[in-house]
């Protein structure tokens, strides 16, 4: 039986002094009484204040593709910090990180760093409005960052069903002269893992070009996840602006946005100076660059092989045993749905969602030393430091749970 006495004590202290308890991404309030306060982590493992040890499949909401406390990443942060943490002036590390990102994602003619991925989304929207002299932002229900751009003026925000070309066509026909941008995740990670269909992405690209609308891809959770680096490089459809985050910080909070030079350069220089001075912080830039330098073809090949075999074996288990569940994946991040049918949009997701069942699964995994995301909508992450034995254990525990439920 997993005990959380010390963790609960710290959570109560946090509520008293800070006004809130656990704030982990994807942590549902319904499981806060099983929340842990982390003491340390290394590789694929994590330890809480009660000395419970888990194999971690959250990996900081997928940011730690290299695992916890990777030696090279920690060393880069330490050495850079010893030379100064922040200068309030440009350093070479920011330049080198931006160059590295631009080199690996060809659609990015210009790259700018910012404090968080949320800020990257906000900046991209501001750029689209400045460039087009229009106001309306069209986003899609169920995408991870459709909350970021909410304005007091709700008339400036339109949310459409994901993967619905007909709804998109109707909306553009009605108000195309007022639309500043389309904001979309080409692979959603807030409804599990759902891919944008090819005709949907192509419609977005075609309509953007035809009507002078800026196409923004939110690749915060997909970029640097595999050898082709961005999803747009896989599908062959490029965005005008791409938003990044998650993996690029090496574990530190970091956002970036980039794209066509003619769009990015329209950002007011005063606004640039006032709002992005934080990234005169060499430690984060150097740590992020160190992490990205480790993401080579060999690492991706091994990671995708292990993750792919696990994914295939899990779905084969569901099929052979006629279990109403299936897994969906993008590279090394995955989700489990409590249905046999594929999930394409928010309506499908609502039918596949079973929070009560997921919390039972969460508890069962936790009791077996496995930490999963605390909410059904968040995918779990396999890192480069999850070994074959870790994945075999996870598969065995999942099989035992689904056979007995």
N, C-alpha and C positions, 0 to 999 in steps of 0.2 A: 504494500500500500504506500503510494507516494504521499509524503507529508510536506506541508508548506508553512509550518509555524513561523519561521523567521521571515519568510517572504511576506506572509500576511501582516506581520508586525510592521515591516517596512512600508507596505502598502497603506496601512492605517496612518503611519507617520506622514506619508506623502499626501494623503487626503487632508490631514490636519494642517500641514504647513504650506502645501502648494495648491490645495483645493481640488486635486484630482489624483486618481490612482494610475494604473497601467495605461500607457498611451502607445502601445506597440501597434504598427500597421496591421490591420486585419484582425484586431483583438475585439471580439464581441463582448459587450457588457455581461452577457449571460454566462460567460465562463470566467469572470474576474475572480471568483472565489477559488479557481484552480490556477490562478496566475502565479508566475514565478518572478522573483527578483534575481537577476543574473549576477553571479560573482565573477566568472571568468569563462573564456572559451578558447579553444585551439583546434585547428583542423576542422573536422566535422562534428566535434563534441562541444557541449556546453554544460556548465555547472551552475546550479543556483545557490542561494544563501543557505539552504538546508542540506547542501552537499548531495543533492540529487543530480545524477549524471544522465544526460540525454544525447542521442544523436539528433542533431539539429537540421530540420528541413525547411526552416524559415529563412535562414541566411540573410538577416536584415532585409526582409522583403525582396530577396533575390539579388541584392547588391553584391554579396560576397561570393561571386562565382569561383573565386580562388580558395574559398574556405576562410575560417576564422584565423586571424593573426598569422597570415602567411609570412614566413621569415623575411623574404625580400621586401615585401610591402612595409612591414614594421621597421625594418632597417632604413628604408628610404625616408620614412617619416621621422625617425629618430635623428638621423644625420642632418636632415634639413632643419629640424627644430633647433639643433645645437648651434646653427649658424644664424638663428633669428626666426621668430615665429611670424611676425608681420612687420612690414616696412611702410605701408601707405604709399608704395610706389611700385611700378612695374618690375617684375623679375623675369629672368629667362625661363623659369619653370612654366609660367603661364603661356608664354609664346610657344615653347616646345610641346606642351600639351595640346594647345589649339592646332598646331601644325600636324601633330600625330592624328588627331581626330579627322581633320580635313583630308589628310592623305588616305585614310582608310574608308571614308564615306565620300565618294566622288561628287555627289550633288551639293556638297558644302563648299562654296567658293569662299565664304567668310564664316568664321566661328567666333562666337563670343561666350565667355564664361560668366556665370552668375551664381548667386548664393544657393539656390535650391532648384529642383525640377519644377516646382510650382511657379517660381519666378520666371523660368524659361518659357512656360506656357503663357504667362501674362505678357512677357516681352514680345513673344511671337504675335499675339493678338494685337498689341499696340502697334507693332510694325505693319501688320496687315491693314489696320485702320488708317494709319498715316499714309501708307503707300496708295491705297485705293480711294481715300477720302470718303469711305463708307463706314457704317457702324455695325451692321448686323453680323453676329457670329453664329454660324451653324455648326452645332456639335451633335453627337449621337448618343442616345440613351445607353447607359451601361458601360461607357468608356471610363477609364480610370480618372482622368483629370477634367471631366466635364463640369466639376464643381468650381474650378479655379477662376473661371472668367465671369462668374455671376455678377451682374451689375444691379444697381438699384433700379435701373430702367429695364424691366423685364422684356420690353418690346425689342431690345437690342440682342436678345438671345433666343435662338430657335433650336429646339432639340427634336431630332427625327429618329425614327427606329433604325437601328443598325442593320445593315445589309438589305435595305429596302430601296431599290432603285426607283420604283414608281413614286414613292413618297418624295424622294429627292427631286425627281423631274417636276412634279407638281409644284413644289415649293419654289424651285428656281424660276419656273414660268411665271409665278406670281410676283416675285420680288427680286429678280436677278440684279437689277440696277442698284440695289441697296445692300447687297451682301459683300462684306469685307473678306471673309474667309470661311473655309471648311476646316474644322478641327476634328481629326479622326485618329484613333488607334488602329493601325492596320492589323494588329493582333490584340484583341482586348485581353486585359488581365484583371479586370474587376468583376467579371462574370465567369470566373474560371479562365479557361483558354478558348477563345473563339476567334476564328480567322475571318477577316473580311473576304467576301467572295470576289473573284476576279472581275466580274462584270460591275460590281459595286465600286471597287477602286478605280476601274477604268472610266466609269461614269463620272466619278469625282474629278479625275484628271481632265477628261474631255470638257466637262462643264466649266471647270476652272479656266482652262485656256480660252474657251469660247466667250466667256462673260467677264474676263478680267478679274476673277476671284482668286485670292491667294490660297493655295492648298497647303495646310499644315499637317504634318505627320507627327503624332506623339509616339516617339520611339524610345521613351524613357525606360521602359522595361524590356524592349526587344533588342536594342542596339548593343553590339559587342557580346551577344549571346551565342553567336556561332561564327564560322569561318568567313561567311560573306558579310559579317559585321552588322549590316542593317537589313531590315525586311525589304526595303525598297530595292536593294540590290538583288534580292531573291526574286521578287515579283516583276521587276523591270519597269516599275512605275515610280518616277521620282517626284518628291514633294518640292514646293517652292521654299518652305521653311521646315526644318526638322528640329524637334526638341529632344534633348538628351538628359540623362541623369543616371541614377542608380549605379551601374558598374563603373562609370567613368571617374568616380571619386575614390575608388579603392577602399570604400568603407566610410569615408567622410562625406558629409552633405555637399553636393556639388551639382549644379545644373549647367546646361549649355544649350545654345540655339544657334542655328546657322542656316545658310542657304544661298540664294542668288545675291550677288553683290549689290545689284541695283535696288533690291528690297532692303537688305540689312543696313545699307549706308544712309537710309532716310531717317534713322533714329537720331533724334536730337542729341547733339554732343553734350549739352549740359545735363540732360537726363541720364546719359551714359555715365558721366562722371559721378553724379550724385548717387545713383542707385547700384552701381556695380563696383565701387571702390573696394569692397570686401575681398575681391579676387586679386588684390595685391597681397595675397597670403600664400607664400611659397610652399608651406608644408602640405597643404591640400593638393595643390597643383602637382607637386613632385610625387606625392603618394599615388595620385590618380595615374600619372604617367608610368610609374613603376608597375602598377597593376596591369595597365593596357599592354605594356611591353612583354608581359608574361603570357598574354593571350595569343599564342601562335598556333599554327596549323596542327602541330602535334598534340597540343593540349586539347584543342577543340575536338580533334578526331577521337581521342581516348574518351573524353567526357560524353560526346554524342553517342559513341558506341555503347558505353555502359548504360546511359539513360535510355537509349533506344531499345536495348535488350530488356531492360526492366519494364518499359512501357508495353512492349509486345507481350511479355509473359503475363503481365497483369490483365490486359484485355483478353488474352487467350483463356486465362482462368475464369474471368467473368462469363465468357461465351460457353466454355465447356460445362460450367455448372449452372447455366441458365439463370444467372444472377442479374437482377435489374440494376445494372450499373455499368459505367464505362469510363475510361480515362481519356483525356485529351491533352496534347502536349505541344509545346513549341520549344524545340531544342532540349534544354535541360530543366525547363519549368513545366509543371503538370498540374492537372486538376482531376478530381473524381466527381462524376455526376451520378446521381441516384436514379438513372433511367438507362434504357438500352438505346434510345434514339439519339441521333446527333443533335447538337445544340448550335443554332445559327444566329439567334437574336434574343433580345430581352424576354420575349414571350416564351420561347423555348426554355430559357434559363429559369424563368419563374416556375415552370412545370417540373424542371429537373431539381430544383432546390428543395432540400429537406433539412432544415436547420436542426431539428430534434435528432435526426439520424446522424447528422454530422457531429453534433456535440457528444453523442455516444461514442462515435468513432474516435474523436479527439481524446476523450477520457481513456479509451482502451489503449490507444497508442501511447499516451503519456504513462500509463501504468506499466507499459512494456519498455520504457526508456526511450521513447521516440517523441520528439517535439514537432508538431505540425502547426500551420497557421491557425490562429484562433477564430477564424471566420470562414464560412463555406465559400465565399466568393474569391478568396485569395488562393493563388496557386502555391504549391510547394516546390522547393528548389533543390536540385541535385548539384552539388558543387564538384570542383575538380578533386577535392580531398575526400569525397565519399567513395569508399572502396567497394569492391564486389561483395565482400562479406556484409557491409552495411546495407546494401541494396537487397541482398538475399534475406537478411533479417526483416527488413521492411516488408518485403513481399510475403514472407511467411506469416508475419503478424496480421497483415491485411487479409490474407486468405483465411486465417483462423477466425478473424472477426466476421467476415461476410458469410462464412459457412455456419456460424452459430447464431446469427441474428434472426 
